[in-house]
Amino acid sequence: MGSESDLPVMQAAVDTLAEFQVPSECTIVSAHRTPLRMVQYAQRAADRGIQVIIAGAGGAAHLPGMVAALTVLPVIGVPVRGSSLDGLDSLLSIVQMPRGVPVATVAINNAQNAGLLAVRILALTDRRLSDQLVAYADARRTTVEEQAAEMETR
């Protein structure tokens, strides 16, 4: 994440990965305040066994795009709602990447979906995760069906 103030949003990604028993790390890497740290982090991530990077940032939100430019790993950008433009500035900054530098982007402040997307990417080569995703979807469907049945009996 770009700064410690992003943690309340990004914690949902950490929690989602933990729910699926996916090891993760959480740190601060600022594209603007610690650019050399960002370069080192992105360039060394694959060597450290990282397979997907979730990068959350607010404001100018350059972190996801810069990280994507420095690695071939999939990068998922989380636009963090800031004090101006209700997060639209972050969303547009992350989603409007030039050709050849892809960043998957989730909704503003939706780090949970970033975690789920990371799990789906990892599940392509991990049967345990794939099975867990099926069970997760089944549980969500059952919950909605139960809620619908309850509402229809009122």
C-alpha positions as CSV (number, residue, x, y, z in Angstrom):
1,M,0.0,0.0,0.0
2,G,1.1,3.6,-0.6
3,S,0.8,4.7,3.0
4,E,-0.3,3.5,6.5
5,S,-3.6,5.4,6.1
6,D,-4.5,2.8,3.4
7,L,-4.4,-0.1,5.9
8,P,-8.1,0.1,7.0
9,V,-9.1,-0.5,3.4
10,M,-6.3,-3.0,2.5
11,Q,-6.9,-5.1,5.5
12,A,-9.8,-6.7,3.7
13,A,-7.4,-8.2,1.1
14,V,-5.2,-9.5,3.9
15,D,-8.2,-11.0,5.6
16,T,-9.6,-12.6,2.4
17,L,-6.2,-14.2,1.6
18,A,-6.0,-15.6,5.2
19,E,-9.6,-17.0,4.8
20,F,-8.2,-19.1,1.9
21,Q,-5.0,-19.9,3.7
22,V,-2.9,-18.0,1.2
23,P,0.3,-16.6,2.7
24,S,0.7,-12.9,2.2
25,E,2.8,-10.0,3.3
26,C,1.6,-6.4,4.0
27,T,3.9,-3.5,3.8
28,I,4.2,0.2,2.8
29,V,5.8,1.0,-0.5
30,S,5.2,4.6,-1.7
31,A,5.7,5.4,-5.4
32,H,6.4,9.0,-4.5
33,R,8.1,9.0,-1.1
34,T,10.1,5.7,-1.4
35,P,10.6,5.2,-5.2
36,L,13.8,3.1,-4.8
37,R,12.1,0.8,-2.3
38,M,9.2,0.4,-4.8
39,V,11.6,-0.5,-7.6
40,Q,13.4,-3.1,-5.4
41,Y,10.2,-4.5,-4.1
42,A,8.7,-5.0,-7.5
43,Q,11.8,-6.3,-9.1
44,R,12.5,-8.9,-6.3
45,A,8.9,-10.0,-5.7
46,A,9.0,-13.0,-8.1
47,D,12.4,-14.2,-6.7
48,R,10.8,-14.2,-3.2
49,G,8.0,-16.5,-4.3
50,I,5.3,-13.8,-4.7
51,Q,2.9,-14.8,-7.5
52,V,0.4,-11.9,-7.4
53,I,0.7,-8.3,-6.1
54,I,-2.2,-6.3,-4.7
55,A,-1.3,-2.6,-4.6
56,G,-3.6,-0.1,-3.0
57,A,-3.1,3.6,-3.3
58,G,-5.1,6.8,-3.0
59,G,-4.8,10.2,-4.7
60,A,-2.5,10.1,-7.7
61,A,-2.3,6.3,-7.1
62,H,0.8,5.6,-9.1
63,L,1.9,2.6,-7.1
64,P,-0.1,-0.2,-9.0
65,G,1.0,1.0,-12.4
66,M,4.6,1.6,-11.5
67,V,4.8,-1.8,-9.9
68,A,3.3,-3.4,-13.0
69,A,5.9,-1.6,-15.1
70,L,8.6,-3.2,-13.0
71,T,7.5,-6.8,-12.9
72,V,5.8,-9.5,-15.0
73,L,3.7,-10.6,-12.1
74,P,-0.1,-9.9,-12.2
75,V,-0.8,-6.7,-10.3
76,I,-4.2,-5.9,-8.9
77,G,-4.8,-2.2,-8.1
78,V,-7.1,-1.1,-5.3
79,P,-8.2,2.6,-5.6
80,V,-8.3,4.0,-2.1
81,R,-10.9,6.7,-1.4
82,G,-9.0,9.9,-0.4
83,S,-10.0,13.3,0.7
84,S,-10.7,14.6,-2.8
85,L,-13.0,13.4,-5.6
86,D,-14.3,10.5,-3.4
87,G,-11.7,8.1,-4.9
88,L,-12.5,8.8,-8.5
89,D,-9.0,10.3,-9.0
90,S,-7.4,7.0,-7.7
91,L,-9.7,4.8,-9.8
92,L,-8.9,6.7,-13.0
93,S,-5.2,6.7,-12.3
94,I,-5.1,3.0,-11.8
95,V,-7.5,2.0,-14.6
96,Q,-6.0,4.2,-17.3
97,M,-2.8,2.3,-17.9
98,P,-0.9,2.5,-21.2
99,R,-1.0,-0.5,-23.5
100,G,1.5,-3.1,-22.4
101,V,1.3,-2.3,-18.7
102,P,-1.8,-4.1,-17.5
103,V,-3.2,-3.6,-14.0
104,A,-6.4,-5.4,-13.0
105,T,-8.5,-2.8,-11.1
106,V,-11.2,-3.4,-8.6
107,A,-13.8,-0.9,-7.3
108,I,-12.9,2.0,-5.0
109,N,-12.1,0.7,-1.5
110,N,-12.9,-2.9,-2.5
111,A,-9.8,-4.7,-1.3
112,Q,-11.9,-7.8,-0.6
113,N,-12.4,-8.3,-4.3
114,A,-8.7,-7.8,-4.9
115,G,-8.0,-10.6,-2.5
116,L,-10.6,-12.8,-4.2
117,L,-9.2,-12.1,-7.6
118,A,-5.7,-13.0,-6.4
119,V,-7.1,-16.3,-5.1
120,R,-8.7,-16.9,-8.4
121,I,-5.4,-16.3,-10.2
122,L,-3.6,-18.6,-7.8
123,A,-6.4,-21.2,-8.2
124,L,-5.5,-21.7,-11.8
125,T,-2.6,-23.9,-10.7
126,D,-3.8,-24.9,-7.2
127,R,-6.7,-27.4,-6.9
128,R,-7.1,-26.8,-3.2
129,L,-7.8,-23.1,-3.8
130,S,-10.1,-24.0,-6.7
131,D,-12.2,-26.3,-4.5
132,Q,-12.3,-23.6,-1.8
133,L,-13.6,-21.0,-4.3
134,V,-16.3,-23.4,-5.4
135,A,-17.3,-23.9,-1.7
136,Y,-17.2,-20.1,-1.1
137,A,-19.5,-19.4,-4.1
138,D,-21.9,-22.2,-3.0
139,A,-22.1,-20.8,0.6
140,R,-22.8,-17.3,-0.8
141,R,-25.5,-18.7,-3.1
142,T,-27.1,-20.6,-0.2
143,T,-27.1,-17.5,2.0
144,V,-28.9,-15.5,-0.7
145,E,-31.4,-18.2,-1.4
146,E,-32.2,-18.5,2.3
147,Q,-32.6,-14.7,2.6
148,A,-34.9,-14.7,-0.5
149,A,-37.1,-17.5,0.9
150,E,-37.3,-15.8,4.3
151,M,-38.3,-12.5,2.6
152,E,-40.9,-14.2,0.4
153,T,-42.7,-15.6,3.5
154,R,-43.2,-12.2,5.1
